[in-house]
Amino acid sequence: MIFDALYLFVIAHISTSLSPLQSIYQEIDLFLWLHGKFPSNAVEQISALSMKQNTIHFINEALHKADKLSLNHDYVSKDMRVKRAWSNEKRESEINQPVD
């Protein structure tokens, strides 16, 4: 399995964001889904199920401390930057167009 228990524990306790835990959960979930489609090693499946439960536990712990977590995915600010950049590009292209 990609992640061992110690790695998961360290990520959960030093992280100030849920993003790393969410990524780990998604990878474990994908692994288990693929394992369901293409069964291979039962030991790996048991390990992944255990890791999934631990990840859920750490996510729940982090949610209880949510007031201390930062949001690393501020979509509103990014959207405003993209709109501003698009508006500037459009304005520059209108200025640079030859006049008939």
N, C-alpha and C positions, 0 to 999 in steps of 0.2 A: 504494500500500500504506500501511496505517496507520502502520507503524513504519519508520524508516529505519535504516541500519546504525549511525550514530553514536548515535542514541537507545538502541538495543539495547546497544551497547558501554557507554554510561554507566550504564544500569540494571544491567547485569551487574557492573560494577566498584564501584559505590557501595552496592549493596544488601547488607543483612545477612540477607536472607531469600530463600528460593526462590520465594515467592509471586508477585512481579512477573514473574519469568521464566516461571513456570508459566502465568500469565494470558496473557502474550504468546504462548507456544507454543499455547495453546488457541485464541486468536483467529486465529492464522495457520493452524492446522489446520482451523478452521471455514471460513476464507476459501477454502482449497484444496478442501475438500469441496464447498462451494457452487460453486466454479469448475468442478469436475468435473460437477456437475449442470447448470449454466448457463454454458457456456463463453463467455468474452467476450474479454478482452485477454490475449494470449499473453505480452506483456512483463510484465504484472502477475503472471502465474503464475510466470514465471521468477524474478522478484524475490521472490515469496513463498517459493518453494522454497529460494532462497539464504538468506532470513531464517530459515526453519525450520532449516536446517543450522547456521547461526550460533547460533541459540537453543539447539539441542541441545548444541553445543559449550560454550556458557557454562553451561548446566545441569550438564554433566558436570564442568566446572572447579569449579563451586560445590560439587558433591557431594564432590570431592576435598578441599575445605576445610570439610567438614561440621561439624567440631568447633567452628568459629567462627560457624556460622550459628545464628540464633535461630528458634524455632518460634513463629509468630504465630497458630497455630490450635490452642490447647490445649483440646481438646474435653472433657477430663475436668473441668477447672475450670469450664467453662461449664455442663456438665451438672449439676455439684454446685450451682452458683448457681441454676439453673432449678428443681431439685428443692427446694432450700431455700425459694425464693420461693413455689412451689406449696404446700409444706407450711404456710408462714406464712399464705397466703391461706385455705387449708382450715381451719386452726385458728381464724382470725378469723371466718370464716363460721359455724363451729360455735358460737363464743361469742356471736355476734350473733343467733342464731336464738331466737325466742321459746320459752319453756318452756310445755308444755301442762299 
